[in-house]
Amino acid sequence: MNFYTTERLELLKYRQFQKGGVKMRDTPKGPHRKVFFIVGGIAAAIILCGAVAIMLLNHPIQLRSDSAGVEFVTEDGQITCVAVRGQFPYVLVNCPMENDYVQDPAGNVTEKICTYTMQAEPSFFGQSMATMKLNIEASNEMTCTYILKFADKDVKIVNGKVVE
């Protein structure tokens, strides 16, 4: 029976390697390679899902009037404020506004019409939730009309009262 020392085995492997019979490796082929491919596959899947989510959710959506983030604040039966808070991932509330003024023949303003399109934009990295507060004016000299365009319906507020 032949007993070989470690040095003798290394020498035998080296001679076989020189002849082309044995391929020498620095790292073992077994479980390390499997772990590398599994971890790499998981990392690639996470990166791919993140990229797809950013591309698909990159446009603003129109909010609904009955969503949890829309609150009509009333005082003495009149609406004084509309608070809009975005819901994840659409946390940045952005409501473009258009102003129109109606004048009488003398040039005096009789009605102020503000139209808001209620939208929210997605936010993923480092931006916190933003709440938009819209103060509703009521005047005796002119009519203040606010039209809030939601996805499901338009809400019209005239001098602090909701008009259907």
C-alpha positions in Angstrom: 0.0 0.0 0.0 1.4 3.4 -1.0 1.1 6.3 1.3 1.5 9.7 -0.3 2.3 12.9 1.4 0.6 16.2 0.3 3.8 17.3 -1.4 3.9 14.0 -3.3 0.3 14.3 -4.4 0.8 17.9 -5.6 3.8 16.7 -7.6 1.8 13.9 -9.2 -1.0 16.4 -10.1 1.5 18.8 -11.6 3.0 16.1 -13.8 -0.4 15.0 -15.0 -1.3 18.7 -15.6 1.9 19.0 -17.8 0.8 16.0 -19.8 -2.7 17.5 -20.3 -4.6 15.0 -18.2 -5.6 17.0 -15.1 -6.9 20.6 -15.0 -5.8 22.5 -11.9 -8.1 25.1 -10.3 -7.6 27.7 -7.7 -11.2 27.6 -6.4 -13.3 24.5 -6.0 -16.1 23.9 -8.5 -18.8 22.8 -6.2 -21.2 24.8 -4.0 -19.4 28.2 -4.3 -20.3 28.3 -8.0 -23.9 27.5 -7.3 -24.1 30.2 -4.6 -22.6 32.8 -6.9 -25.2 32.1 -9.7 -28.1 32.1 -7.2 -27.1 35.3 -5.6 -26.3 36.9 -9.0 -29.7 35.8 -10.4 -31.6 37.2 -7.4 -29.7 40.5 -7.7 -30.4 40.7 -11.4 -34.2 40.0 -10.8 -34.4 42.8 -8.2 -32.7 45.3 -10.4 -34.9 44.4 -13.4 -38.1 44.7 -11.3 -37.0 48.1 -10.0 -36.3 49.4 -13.5 -39.6 48.1 -14.8 -41.5 49.7 -11.8 -39.8 53.1 -12.4 -40.6 53.0 -16.2 -44.2 52.0 -15.7 -45.0 54.4 -12.8 -43.2 57.4 -14.3 -46.4 59.3 -15.2 -48.8 61.2 -13.0 -52.2 59.7 -12.2 -55.5 61.5 -11.6 -56.8 61.2 -8.1 -60.3 60.0 -7.2 -62.7 62.1 -5.1 -63.4 59.3 -2.7 -59.8 58.3 -2.0 -58.5 58.3 1.5 -56.1 61.2 0.9 -58.8 63.8 -0.1 -60.3 65.7 2.8 -62.8 68.6 2.6 -62.5 70.8 5.7 -65.7 72.6 6.6 -66.4 75.4 9.0 -70.0 76.6 9.7 -71.4 74.6 6.8 -68.9 76.0 4.2 -65.8 74.4 2.8 -62.8 76.4 3.8 -60.0 74.1 2.7 -59.4 71.0 0.6 -56.4 68.9 1.8 -55.0 66.3 -0.6 -52.4 63.8 0.5 -50.9 61.3 -1.9 -50.9 57.5 -1.4 -47.9 55.3 -2.0 -46.3 55.3 -4.6 -48.0 58.4 -5.9 -47.0 60.7 -3.0 -46.2 64.0 -4.7 -49.5 65.8 -5.2 -49.3 68.1 -8.2 -52.5 70.0 -9.3 -52.1 72.2 -12.3 -54.4 75.3 -12.1 -56.2 77.4 -14.7 -57.7 80.8 -13.8 -60.6 82.4 -15.7 -62.2 85.7 -14.9 -65.7 86.8 -15.9 -66.2 90.5 -16.3 -69.3 92.7 -16.6 -69.6 95.3 -19.5 -68.1 97.9 -17.1 -64.9 95.8 -16.7 -65.5 94.7 -13.1 -64.7 91.1 -12.2 -68.0 89.3 -11.3 -66.7 85.7 -11.1 -63.4 84.1 -10.5 -63.1 80.5 -11.8 -60.2 78.3 -10.7 -59.9 74.8 -12.3 -57.6 72.3 -10.6 -56.7 68.9 -12.2 -56.1 66.7 -9.2 -53.0 64.6 -10.0 -50.2 62.8 -8.1 -46.8 61.7 -9.3 -44.8 58.7 -8.1 -41.8 59.1 -5.9 -39.3 56.4 -4.9 -36.0 57.8 -3.8 -35.8 60.1 -0.8 -38.9 62.2 -1.3 -41.5 62.2 1.4 -45.3 62.5 1.2 -46.5 66.0 0.3 -49.9 67.4 1.3 -51.5 70.1 -0.9 -53.8 72.4 0.9 -56.2 74.4 -1.3 -57.8 77.4 0.6 -61.3 78.1 -0.7 -62.3 81.8 -0.8 -65.8 83.1 -0.3 -66.6 86.7 -1.3 -69.6 89.0 -1.3 -68.3 91.2 -4.1 -67.8 88.4 -6.7 -68.5 84.7 -7.1 -65.6 82.4 -6.4 -65.9 79.1 -8.2 -63.5 76.2 -7.8 -63.7 73.2 -10.1 -61.8 70.2 -8.9 -61.3 67.7 -11.7 -61.0 64.2 -10.2 -60.7 60.9 -12.1 -64.3 59.8 -11.3 -66.1 63.2 -11.2 -65.8 67.0 -11.2 -66.5 68.7 -7.9 -67.8 72.3 -8.2 -67.5 74.6 -5.2 -69.2 78.0 -5.4 -68.5 80.4 -2.5 -67.7 77.5 -0.2 -70.7 75.3 -1.0 -70.6 72.2 -3.2 -72.8 72.5 -6.3 -73.8 69.3 -8.1 
